[in-house]
């Protein structure tokens, strides 16, 4: 047994809670390791000092106070618990989800479908966008100019 493993099980050994096989293995290790033997002796000394202290019996009022404090502690709730007090929240969330799905399904039908007849027009878009006679058209009127023309009429 290593000193590290001994350190993990030392309290069970000192308290007498260790299994018989572990106890034998620990005793073999203690026979060869002075550092672990010193640790066990220190724990035995502390246990002996604690055994010498008088045991104090708590009063009945102490027991009642502890029970009242335990009863007053809030119960830890799961993360789903926020739905339980308010079914309105669950209902609103389900309606929101339903509306989102409905809008998502019906929004695609509003887009115009491109047919085979439209493809040649789309191929000539660059030609049409750079068409020179379109650049010679007069500029659109500004909002101030339209107001002045309406007053003149």
C-alpha positions as CSV (number, residue, x, y, z in Angstrom):
1,X,0.0,0.0,0.0
2,X,1.2,3.5,-0.8
3,X,1.3,6.4,1.6
4,X,-1.2,8.2,-0.5
5,X,-3.7,5.4,-0.3
6,X,-3.0,5.1,3.4
7,X,-3.8,8.8,3.8
8,X,-7.2,8.4,2.1
9,X,-8.2,5.5,4.4
10,X,-6.5,6.5,7.7
11,X,-9.7,7.8,9.4
12,X,-11.6,4.6,8.7
13,X,-8.6,2.7,10.2
14,X,-8.4,4.8,13.3
15,X,-12.2,4.7,13.8
16,X,-12.3,1.0,13.3
17,X,-14.6,1.2,10.2
18,X,-12.0,-0.3,7.8
19,X,-12.6,-3.8,6.4
20,X,-10.6,-6.6,7.8
21,X,-8.6,-7.0,4.5
22,X,-7.8,-3.2,4.4
23,X,-6.9,-3.2,8.1
24,X,-4.3,-6.0,7.6
25,X,-2.9,-4.2,4.5
26,X,-2.6,-1.0,6.5
27,X,-0.9,-2.7,9.4
28,X,1.7,-4.1,7.0
29,X,2.3,-0.7,5.6
30,X,2.5,0.9,9.1
31,X,5.1,-1.6,10.1
32,X,7.4,-0.3,7.4
33,X,6.5,3.4,7.1
34,X,7.4,5.7,10.1
35,X,5.6,8.7,8.6
36,X,2.2,7.0,8.3
37,X,2.7,5.4,11.8
38,X,3.2,8.9,13.2
39,X,0.0,10.1,11.5
40,X,-2.0,7.2,12.9
41,X,-0.6,7.9,16.4
42,X,-1.6,11.6,16.1
43,X,-5.1,10.7,15.0
44,X,-5.3,8.3,18.0
45,X,-4.2,11.1,20.3
46,X,-6.8,13.5,19.0
47,X,-9.5,10.8,19.3
48,X,-8.5,10.2,22.9
49,X,-8.7,13.9,23.7
50,X,-12.1,14.2,22.1
51,X,-13.3,11.2,24.1
52,X,-12.3,12.9,27.4
53,X,-14.6,15.9,26.7
54,X,-17.9,15.7,28.5
55,X,-20.9,15.0,26.3
56,X,-23.5,17.8,26.3
57,X,-27.1,16.9,25.9
58,X,-29.0,19.5,23.9
59,X,-32.2,20.9,25.4
60,X,-35.6,20.2,24.1
61,X,-35.8,23.8,22.9
62,X,-32.7,23.3,20.8
63,X,-34.3,20.4,19.1
64,X,-37.5,22.4,18.4
65,X,-35.4,25.3,17.0
66,X,-33.5,23.1,14.7
67,X,-36.7,21.4,13.4
68,X,-38.2,24.9,12.9
69,X,-35.2,26.1,10.9
70,X,-35.2,23.0,8.8
71,X,-38.9,23.4,8.1
72,X,-38.3,27.1,7.2
73,X,-35.6,26.3,4.6
74,X,-36.9,26.7,1.1
75,X,-37.2,23.6,-0.9
76,X,-34.8,23.5,-3.9
77,X,-36.8,23.4,-7.0
78,X,-35.9,22.0,-10.4
79,X,-35.4,24.3,-13.3
80,X,-38.9,23.3,-14.6
81,X,-40.5,24.6,-11.5
82,X,-41.0,28.1,-13.0
83,X,-43.8,26.6,-15.2
84,X,-45.8,25.1,-12.3
85,X,-47.0,28.2,-10.6
86,X,-48.1,29.9,-13.8
87,X,-49.7,27.8,-16.5
88,X,-50.2,31.1,-18.3
89,X,-46.5,31.2,-19.1
90,X,-46.5,27.8,-20.6
91,X,-49.6,28.7,-22.6
92,X,-48.1,31.9,-23.9
93,X,-44.8,30.1,-24.8
94,X,-46.7,27.5,-26.8
95,X,-48.8,30.2,-28.6
96,X,-45.6,32.0,-29.5
97,X,-44.0,28.8,-30.8
98,X,-47.1,28.0,-32.8
99,X,-47.2,31.5,-34.3
100,X,-43.5,31.3,-35.2
101,X,-44.0,28.0,-37.0
102,X,-47.1,29.2,-38.8
103,X,-45.4,32.4,-40.0
104,X,-42.4,30.4,-41.1
105,X,-44.4,28.0,-43.1
106,X,-46.6,30.7,-44.8
107,X,-43.9,33.3,-45.5
108,X,-42.3,31.3,-48.4
109,X,-45.6,31.3,-50.4
110,X,-45.5,35.1,-50.8
111,X,-42.3,35.0,-52.9
112,X,-42.8,35.0,-56.6
113,X,-41.7,31.8,-58.3
114,X,-39.2,32.2,-61.1
115,X,-40.4,30.4,-64.2
116,X,-38.5,29.3,-67.3
117,X,-39.8,32.3,-69.2
118,X,-38.1,34.7,-66.8
119,X,-34.7,33.2,-67.1
120,X,-33.7,35.0,-70.4
121,X,-34.8,38.3,-68.9
122,X,-32.7,37.7,-65.8
123,X,-29.7,36.8,-68.0
124,X,-29.9,40.2,-69.7
125,X,-30.2,42.2,-66.4
126,X,-26.7,43.6,-66.7
127,X,-27.4,44.9,-70.2
128,X,-30.7,46.5,-69.1
129,X,-29.1,48.1,-66.0
130,X,-26.4,49.8,-68.1
131,X,-28.8,50.8,-70.9
132,X,-27.7,54.3,-72.0
133,X,-31.1,55.8,-72.9
134,X,-32.2,55.2,-69.3
135,X,-29.3,57.4,-68.1
136,X,-30.6,60.3,-70.2
137,X,-33.9,60.4,-68.4
138,X,-34.5,63.5,-66.1
139,X,-33.8,63.1,-62.4
140,X,-36.8,62.5,-60.2
141,X,-38.1,65.7,-58.5
142,X,-37.3,66.3,-54.8
143,X,-40.0,66.8,-52.2
144,X,-39.4,70.7,-52.1
145,X,-39.7,71.0,-55.9
146,X,-43.0,69.0,-56.0
147,X,-44.5,71.3,-53.4
148,X,-43.6,74.4,-55.5
149,X,-45.1,72.8,-58.6
150,X,-48.3,72.0,-56.8
151,X,-48.6,75.6,-55.6
152,X,-48.1,77.0,-59.2
153,X,-50.9,74.9,-60.5
